[in-house]
Amino acid sequence: MPRFLRFALAWVIVIGAILLILDAVVWVMAKFVPQAVPQPTPTALPTAMPPNQPTPPAGAFTATVMWISDGDTIGAKTGNRTEIQVRLIGIDTPETKKPNTPVQCYGPEATAKLTTLIPKGTRITAAYQSFTIDKYKRELWDIWMPDGRFVQGLMVTGGFARTQTFGGTNRDATYLKALEAKAQAGKVGMWGACPN
């Protein structure tokens, strides 16, 4: 074999070996190096009254927020009644305090958001639907902020909650489902941050 061909063959072998090594390095990195986690789309919650949101029905009442347990459960007081544990109707947020359940993805963010929307001491407007108490003896309320915005709608819009119907408590299900579909499509909040 002429010297020129041996020289060219040697270079082909060297380049082939380098490409095999690079391919192996890429495979190892793809397999073992953590990939960037997609970040949720930040959403500024509406500061004005969202269109078509539910409004307080006849029979609505006022209450004072006493504490926030998680993204869908609060303590409140009405009139001279002692503190009441309240579950927000129509939504479910990832768990943060459920016994024997680990803190779920986006649970702390949901709790923090509800705390900013209706912090302790806030005077809220609330209303019952057809069921007033759940199996855990929590009262079931729809809640509006002092400026009239519907709290459950804001939690779903920001991707902090998913919709959930409790028995006959579905008065606002269509409205909340539409907000949920939009948040899911935009990968807002937990829809972009959590694997499932």
N, C-alpha and C positions, 0 to 999 in steps of 0.2 A: 504494500500500500504506500503510495507516495506520501512524503512528509507533510505536504499541505493538507491532504485528507485526514491524516492522523491528528493534526493540529485542530482542524475544524471539528472532528468528532469529539475530541477532548472538550472543546468549548460547549458543544451541544450537551454533553454529559454533565458538565458543571452547571450550566444554566438549568437543565432539567432537575438536578438535585436541589438547586436554590428554590425553584418553583414548588417542588414537593415540600420543602421545609416551610416555606411561606404558607402553603395550603394547610399544613398541619398546625401552624401557629394560629391561623384564622379559625380553624375548627375548635382548637382548645379554648380560645377566647370566647367564641360563641357558646360553647358548652359550659364553661366554668366562671366566666367573668359576669357579674351581675349586670343586667341591662337597665337602662334608665326607666324608671317607673313613669308612666304618663301622668301628667299633672292635670287635675280637674280644671275645667273651664271656670274661671271666676265669674260670678254673676252678681251684679249690683242689684239688690232687691229694690222693687219700685218704692219710691218715697211718696208718691201720690197714690190716690185711690185707684187700684187696678180696675180696668173695665169689666163689667159683668160679675164682679165678685159678690158673694153672698152678703147680705146686710142683716143686721140683727132683727129677728122676728118680733112680733108682739109677744110680750112675756119675757123678753130679755131682761137681765138684771146686771148690777155692777158688783164687782168683787175686787179685793186687793190681793196681789201676788205676795205670798209669804216666803216661798222658796221654789227652786227649780230642781227637780230630781234628775231628769234627763231630757232628751229632746221632745218627748211627748207626755211628760208627767210633771205636774206642779202641785204645790200646796197653795191654797187660797183661803180667804176668809170673806164671808158675806155678812153684813149687818153685825149682829151680836153672836153669831154662830162660832163655834170653835173652828180651828183649822180643818179644812177638807182636803183630802187627796183627790186630785183631778186628773183624768186622762183625756187628752185632746181627741175629739171625735174625728174619724176619717183618715188619720195618718198613723204611720208606724215608723219609728226611727231606730237606727242600729243600737243594740243594747250596750249599756255601760255599767249597769248595777244589778242585772238579773242574777240571782243566785245560781251557782254552778254553770255559769255561762261566761266565757272570756269576753273582754271588751271587743266589740265588733268594729270593723272598718267604718270610719266616719261617725262613730258614736260620740266621741268627745267633741267633734266639730258641731254636731247637731245640738248637743247640750249647750255649747258656747253660744251658738246662734240664738237659741230660744232665750238664753239669759240676756243677750243684748236687745232682743225685741221686747221682752217684758220682764225687766229686772225686778228684784224684790222691791215691794212698795208701789208698783205700778197699779193704777186703777184701770181695770179692764171691763169690757162689756162681755157678758157670757149668755149662753142659751142652751137649753136642753133640746134633744130630739126625742124620738119615741122611747128609747131606753135611757134611763137616768143613771143606772149603776151597773158596773161590769162585775164579772165573777170574782174580782179581787176587792170588791166593795169600794171602788173608786167611782166618783161621780163622773159622768161623761158630758163634756161641755164643748160647744163651739166657742171660740174666743176672738174678740176684736181688740186691737190696740186702741189707746186713747184717741189716735187720729183717724180711726175708722177702718184701718186695714185689717183684713182677715188673716189671723196668725197661721192657720193651717195652710192657706194658700201660699203664703210667703215661704213657709218651710218646704213645701213641695217645689215651688218655683226655683229655689236655690239649691235643689238637690240634697237637702238635709233630711228629707222624709220621703217615704213611698206611701201610696194610698192604701187604706185598709178599711173595709166595711165591717162594722160590728152589728150583727143582727139586723134590725130595722133602721139603724142609724146611717142612712145613705142619702140624706137630703141633698148634699153637695157633691155626691160621688162623680157626676158627669163633669162638673167644673174642675175638681181635683184631678181626675184622670187626664183631662186635656193638658193641664199644667205638667203632670208627670210625663206624658208622652213627649212634650217639648223639651223638658229637662233631660230625658233619656237620649233623645236625638242629638242634643247639643253636648252630651257627656258632661253635664253640669254637676258639680259637687260629687256625691258618692257614685254617680253613674260613670264618672271618668276616673275616680280615684280607686274604686274597689273592683277586685277581679270579677265578682259576680254581682 
